[in-house]
Amino acid sequence: MEILAYGVQADEKPLLEAAFAGRHEVRCLEVFLDPDTAPLAAEHEVVSTSVNCRLDATTLHALAKGGTRMTAQRSTGFNNIDLDVAAELGLTIARVSYYSPYAVAEFAWTLALAVNRRVIRAANRTREFDFRLDGLMGADVHGTTVGVVGTGKIGECFARIAHGFGTRLLGWDIAENAHCRDHLGMEYTSLERLLAESDLISLHVPLLPDTHHLIDESALARMKPDALLVNSSRGGLVDTHALVETLRAGRLRGVGLDVYEEETGLFFLDKSLEGVTDDTLARLMTFPQVLVTSHQAYFTATAVGQIIEATLRNVEDYLAGRRTENTLVPR
């Protein structure tokens, strides 16, 4: 069977091809799946997609019309997929429910430390042989209060690193993580209190209707004026327009974002020659205390390898008629 894989990164392609070798043929495309590219999947029973593919009703109908019966998403998140329409069409949808949480947690700390210690500004200066320290003063992490919003696998890893720095930990989640509470000394509290007391806030919750714009104008107003905000989860957790207005008002000492709510059609693509017409993103990136990366927190050889292995298992399970914890549709 030939499987068509959309949105495959250059570094991901050899890993994907090696994993499927001897079992199935895999044809890798750089383009993302959307209504315009869905016809490319004609006569492919199985397709694989990335998190920035668009599997809305129009795309899913086009896939089904072309003979696709199964979609294997190479990510944990699936807010880009209309699961109700997929169920109506009789499609099987699977995702990767687990991969290295260390990859994302470590990168979240990379963002936090980079904005705290002004690493990007310092590196740009020294490339021009400007070795002044003006404007580069950071703050010790030790002794500060770190707020972890979402304490699942990734949030727990982030909290473990924070504990190693010697911080006070506040947590917010619908269910308490016993390890964070009992072994790391995390105190669970309301989101309002976490935002008000934390020097660093890191987001590790999924994007759901209840968490969309969890960090909105009122949430941003509760934060300390010199707080750091890091989001390596999903862009829609943060109201970007409200964030820009907060920064314009001179609040927040640093912001590290690996995700952006309107990243589809931008992230993973080279826009250097044509420019970006997203005024909100362009304005956001003018602030010197803001660092934006292109959804790369998961992008380690370990994590990508695990994602690909899980994707292969999902395909094999579909062909064998098995349902697992990775199966989203049928429910």
C-alpha positions, 0 to 999 in steps of 0.5 A, spaced: 500 500 500 502 507 498 501 512 503 500 519 502 504 523 507 502 531 507 506 536 511 513 532 511 519 536 513 525 535 510 529 532 516 522 528 518 522 525 511 528 520 511 525 517 518 518 516 515 521 513 509 526 508 514 520 506 518 515 504 513 520 501 509 519 493 507 512 494 510 508 500 506 510 505 501 510 512 503 510 518 498 512 524 502 509 531 500 511 538 503 504 541 502 499 541 507 492 537 506 487 542 505 481 543 500 486 545 494 491 539 496 486 534 497 485 531 490 492 529 490 490 523 495 485 520 490 486 512 490 490 513 497 486 509 502 491 511 507 493 518 508 498 521 514 497 529 516 501 534 520 498 538 525 498 544 521 494 540 515 486 543 515 481 537 515 475 541 515 468 538 512 470 540 505 477 537 505 474 530 509 469 530 503 474 531 498 478 525 501 472 520 502 470 522 495 477 520 492 477 513 496 481 515 502 478 511 508 483 512 514 487 519 516 493 518 521 495 524 524 502 525 526 501 529 532 497 529 539 493 535 537 487 534 533 483 541 533 484 541 526 480 535 524 472 535 524 471 529 528 464 529 527 464 530 519 469 524 519 464 520 523 459 521 518 463 519 512 465 513 516 473 515 516 478 512 521 482 518 524 488 516 529 493 520 532 499 520 536 497 520 544 504 520 546 511 522 545 517 524 548 514 530 553 521 532 555 522 535 548 517 540 549 518 541 556 525 542 555 524 547 549 519 551 553 525 552 558 529 554 552 524 559 550 523 562 558 531 562 559 532 565 552 527 571 553 529 572 561 537 573 559 536 576 552 540 571 549 537 573 542 539 580 543 546 578 546 547 574 540 545 579 535 550 584 538 556 580 538 555 578 531 556 585 530 562 585 535 558 589 540 560 587 547 556 592 551 551 589 556 546 595 556 539 592 556 541 585 557 540 584 565 536 578 566 533 575 573 535 569 577 530 563 576 532 560 583 527 563 588 522 565 583 514 562 583 513 558 577 506 557 574 504 551 570 498 551 567 496 544 565 500 538 569 500 532 564 506 529 562 509 535 559 507 540 564 510 535 569 516 535 566 516 542 565 515 542 573 521 537 574 526 542 571 523 548 575 524 544 581 531 543 579 532 550 579 529 551 586 523 555 584 516 555 588 511 551 584 504 553 583 499 548 578 492 549 575 489 543 572 482 539 572 486 534 576 492 534 580 498 530 578 500 526 585 507 527 583 507 534 582 504 535 588 507 530 593 514 530 590 515 537 587 512 541 592 507 544 587 501 547 590 494 547 586 490 553 586 486 557 582 488 560 575 487 567 577 491 566 583 497 562 579 497 568 574 497 573 579 503 570 583 507 567 578 514 570 575 514 565 570 507 562 567 508 556 562 502 553 558 501 546 557 494 544 556 490 542 550 486 547 545 479 545 547 473 550 547 474 551 554 481 553 553 480 557 547 483 564 549 484 562 556 490 567 556 485 573 554 485 580 556 483 579 563 488 574 564 494 578 562 491 584 566 492 579 572 499 577 571 505 581 574 508 587 570 514 583 569 512 576 568 514 571 563 509 568 559 511 561 555 506 558 550 509 551 547 502 548 547 497 551 542 496 558 539 489 558 540 490 558 548 493 566 547 489 571 545 494 574 541 491 581 539 490 582 547 497 580 548 500 585 543 496 590 547 499 588 553 506 589 551 504 596 548 502 598 555 509 596 557 507 590 561 510 583 561 518 582 561 518 577 556 514 572 552 516 566 548 511 563 543 512 556 539 505 557 537 501 562 534 493 562 533 493 563 526 500 559 524 496 555 519 499 557 512 505 560 515 509 556 520 513 550 517 513 555 510 518 560 507 515 566 507 522 570 507 521 573 500 514 574 499 513 577 506 507 576 511 501 580 511 498 578 518 499 584 522 498 582 528 504 577 528 508 582 525 506 587 530 508 582 536 515 580 533 517 588 533 517 587 541 524 586 543 522 582 549 518 577 544 521 570 541 517 567 536 519 560 534 516 556 528 512 550 532 519 546 533 518 544 541 517 537 539 522 537 533 527 532 536 530 526 533 527 522 539 520 525 539 519 525 531 522 517 531 516 516 536 511 519 533 513 516 526 513 509 530 506 510 533 503 513 526 506 506 523 502 502 528 496 506 527 496 504 520 497 497 522 492 497 527 487 500 522 488 495 517 487 489 522 481 492 524 483 494 531 482 500 535 486 503 540 487 509 545 490 513 539 483 512 535 479 518 535 474 516 530 470 511 530 469 513 537 
